[in-house]
Amino acid sequence: MSKYARDEDRLRELALGGDASWRTFYDDLRSPFRLFFLKHTTWSPEQVGALYQDVMVVLHRKVTSGDLQAPLRSSLRTYLFGVGKMLYRKQGGSKVQWEEEIPEVAVPASVEDHIAERERAAWVRDLLNRMDDKCREILEMVYLRGFSMESVAEDLQLSGAGSARKRKFDCLQRMRKLINSAN
C-alpha cells in the first residue's frame, strides 16, 4: 500500500474532473500556499494569488492529461508547492532559502475572501486619497453613500443630473489613470 493513498484517491477524484472536487481542493490548499509564499518571498498578496492560479492551471493540465498518476512519490500538497517554487523562479523571483515545512493551517475560504476584500478596500481608499477633493467627494457620494445623480447635483450645486454624471465620468477617468500608473 502506498504511503500517499489518500492523495492518490483524491488524484483519481480530480482526474474525473468534477468541479466540486476541484473547488474543494483549491480552497483546501489556498491558505497554506499563500502563507508559505508570503512568508518566504517579497511578493505582494496579489502576486502570490496569481502564482497560485498558475500553479492550479499546471496541476489541472497534468491531472486531466494523465501526466500525473498514481503511484505518487510525494503528497499532492508537496507537489503543488514544488510547482509553485519552480514557477516563482521562472517568473523572476529572487533566490530564496525555502523551509521544508509546509504550513498545515487551512483558513476557510470565507476568511480568505474577507481578507482580500479588506485589501481591495484599503487600495480603493488609497486611490481616493490621491484624488482631488471634488472628485473624491463625488465618487464617495455615488459609490459609498449611494446618492442618486440628482442628489449629487443638488448637494454640489450643479446644473443637473447630466452635469453630475459628466463630473463622475471625468473623475473615474482620473482614477483609471491612477490605477494604470500603479500597475
N, C-alpha and C positions, 0 to 999 in steps of 0.2 A: 504494500500500500504506500502511495506517495505521501510525502510529508506536507504536500500542498493540496490535499484532497478537496478541502473547502474551496480553495481558489480555482481548482480545476472544474468543480461543479459550477461555480459562478461563471467561469470562462465558457462552458457549454451553454449556459443560460444566455450569456451575452451574444454568443455566436448565432443563436436563434433569432436575434435581432429585435426582441421586444422593447418598445420604447420605455415601458415602465422599469424594466431591469436596467437599462442604460441610465435612466434618470436617477434611480436609487444608487447605482454605482457612482455616478457623477457626484451626487450630493454627499455620499459617504466619504469620499476622498478629497473633496474640495478644500475643506478647512485644514486638514493636516498638510496638504500640499502648499496652501497659501502660507501657513505658519512657517513651514520649513524654508521656503524661498524668500519670504520677507525677513526672516532671521539671518539668513546666510548671504544675502545679496543686498545691493543698494537699490534695487528696483522698486518702483512705486507699486502700490496695490493694483493699479490698472495694468501695469506691465506684467505683473505676476498672474493676474486674471487672464490676460491674453495668452501667456505662456501655457496656462492650464488648458485653455481652449485648444491650443495647438497640440498639446500632448494627448488630449482626448481624441482629437481627429486622427492622430497617428495610431493610437491604440484601436480605435474603431476600424480603421483600414486593415490593420494587422489581424484583428479578430475575424472580421467579415470575409477577408480574403483567404483565411485559413493559414496564414503565415505564423500565427501564434496559436499553438495547440498543446494539449497535454502530451507527455508529462512536462510539467513546468520545472524549471531549475531555480526559480525564486517565486516569491509571492507576487500577486498582481500589483500590490502596493509598491513593492520594491522595484518592479519593472517600470511602473508609472513614474516613480521618482527618478529612475535611471534615464528614462527618455527625457524627462524634464531637465536633468543636468546636461544631457547632450545638446538639447535644443537651446538651452541657456547659453552654452559656449558658442554654438553656431550663430546665435543672434547677437554676438558681440559682448556677451557677459564677461566680466573680468575673471581672472583666475581666483578660485575660491577653495579654501580648505574645508571640504564637506565633512560634516559629522556623520557618522554612520547611523546615528539614532534618528529614526523617522518618527515624528510625533504621532501618538495614538489618539490624541484628542479629536473628537468629532464634534464640531459645532453644528447645531441644527441649521438647516438651510434658511429658516426664517430669521435667525440671528445674523447669518452672513448677509442676507438681503437688507436687514436693518442697518448693519454696519456700512454697506455700500451706499444705502440711501443717505446716511449721515455724511459720508464722504462727498457725495454729489451736492448735498445741501450746503456744505462748507465751501465747495468750489463755486457754487452759484452766488453765495454771499460775497465771496472774494471778488467775483466778476462785477456784482452790483456796486461794491465799494469802490471799484476802479472807474465807474461811470460818473458823469457829471450829475449834479443834484436833480436837475429836471428829469433826466432820463430815468434815474433811479426811482424817483417819485412816481412817474407814470407806470413803469414796469411793476413796482410794488403794488400800486393801486389795482392794476389789471390782474396780475398773476398771483399775488399773495393775499390780497383782500377781496378779490372777486368783484371789483367795481365794473359797472357797465360803461360803455364808451360815453353815453350821455352823462353819467355821473362824473366821469373823469373830466369831460369838457366843462361841466358846471363848476367843479371844485377848482380847476386850474384857470377858469375864466377864459376858455377858448370859445371860438365862434360856434362850434357844434361838434357832433359825434364824428363827422368826417375829418375834422381837423385833429381830433384826439387820435383817430386811427392812423392818420399820417404821421403824427409825432411818435406813436407807438412803433410803427413800421421803421422809422428812422432810428429809433433807439435800439430796436432789435438788430438792425444792420450794424450799428456800432458794437453791439455785444458780439455779433458774429465775427467781426474783425478782431476783437479781443480774444475770442476763442481760437481763431486761426493763428493769431500771433503766439498764443500759448503752446500750440502744438508744433 
